[in-house]
Amino acid sequence: MSRKLVWLPSAEFDLEAIYDLIASDSPQAAYDFVEDIRQRCEAFADFPFMGRSHDGRIYQFTFDRRVRVNYAVTDDDVQLSQFRYLGQQ
């Protein structure tokens, strides 16, 4: 069953921050990187349980060891709440 993908404001803010960080070196690379993340997140609508669960409702998934996303799964939707660029550690 496909769920609705919901981008919470905190997730949008995080992606903008990732863009800004990368864009200081290469705006085109930053755009491509963020768009790739957005497209790959679309898979959560059909496969919401791809990530590792912390409590059966909150999940975490890491893209290419570079970006970690936290999201919640409900009966109707997948709520993307946080992105962390692992290059910031």
C-alpha positions as CSV (number, residue, x, y, z in Angstrom):
1,M,0.0,0.0,0.0
2,S,1.4,3.3,-1.0
3,R,1.5,6.1,1.6
4,K,1.5,9.8,1.2
5,L,5.0,11.3,1.6
6,V,5.0,14.4,3.9
7,W,7.9,16.7,4.1
8,L,7.9,18.4,7.5
9,P,9.3,22.0,7.7
10,S,12.3,20.7,9.7
11,A,13.2,18.3,6.9
12,E,13.0,21.1,4.3
13,F,15.2,23.3,6.6
14,D,17.8,20.5,6.9
15,L,17.9,20.0,3.1
16,E,18.4,23.7,2.6
17,A,21.3,23.7,5.1
18,I,22.9,20.8,3.3
19,Y,22.5,22.6,0.0
20,D,24.1,25.8,1.4
21,L,27.0,23.8,2.9
22,I,27.8,22.1,-0.4
23,A,27.0,25.1,-2.6
24,S,29.8,27.1,-1.0
25,D,32.1,24.9,-3.1
26,S,29.8,24.0,-6.0
27,P,26.2,25.2,-6.5
28,Q,25.5,22.7,-9.3
29,A,26.8,19.8,-7.2
30,A,24.7,20.9,-4.3
31,Y,21.6,21.1,-6.5
32,D,22.2,17.7,-7.9
33,F,22.9,16.2,-4.5
34,V,19.7,17.5,-2.9
35,E,17.6,16.6,-5.9
36,D,19.0,13.0,-5.7
37,I,18.0,12.9,-2.1
38,R,14.5,14.1,-2.9
39,Q,14.0,11.6,-5.6
40,R,15.3,8.7,-3.5
41,C,13.0,9.6,-0.7
42,E,10.0,9.0,-3.0
43,A,10.7,5.3,-2.4
44,F,9.5,5.6,1.2
45,A,5.9,6.1,0.0
46,D,6.0,2.5,-1.3
47,F,8.6,1.0,1.0
48,P,8.3,2.8,4.3
49,F,10.0,0.1,6.4
50,M,13.3,0.2,4.6
51,G,15.0,1.9,7.5
52,R,15.9,0.8,10.9
53,S,13.2,1.3,13.5
54,H,13.8,2.7,16.9
55,D,10.3,2.2,18.4
56,G,8.1,0.7,15.6
57,R,7.1,4.2,14.4
58,I,10.3,6.2,14.0
59,Y,12.7,5.0,11.3
60,Q,16.2,6.0,10.2
61,F,17.8,5.4,6.8
62,T,21.2,6.3,5.5
63,F,21.9,7.1,1.9
64,D,25.4,6.2,0.7
65,R,26.8,6.7,4.2
66,R,26.5,10.5,3.5
67,V,22.9,11.5,4.5
68,R,20.8,10.1,7.3
69,V,17.0,10.7,7.3
70,N,14.7,10.3,10.2
71,Y,11.0,9.6,9.4
72,A,7.8,8.4,11.0
73,V,5.4,5.9,9.5
74,T,1.7,6.1,10.1
75,D,-1.2,4.1,8.6
76,D,-1.6,6.8,5.9
77,D,1.7,8.6,5.4
78,V,5.5,8.8,5.8
79,Q,6.6,12.0,7.6
80,L,10.1,13.0,6.8
81,S,11.4,15.0,9.8
82,Q,15.1,15.3,9.8
83,F,18.2,15.1,7.5
84,R,21.7,15.0,8.7
85,Y,24.7,15.4,6.4
86,L,27.3,13.0,7.8
87,G,30.1,15.2,6.4
88,Q,29.2,17.6,9.3
89,Q,30.4,15.2,12.0
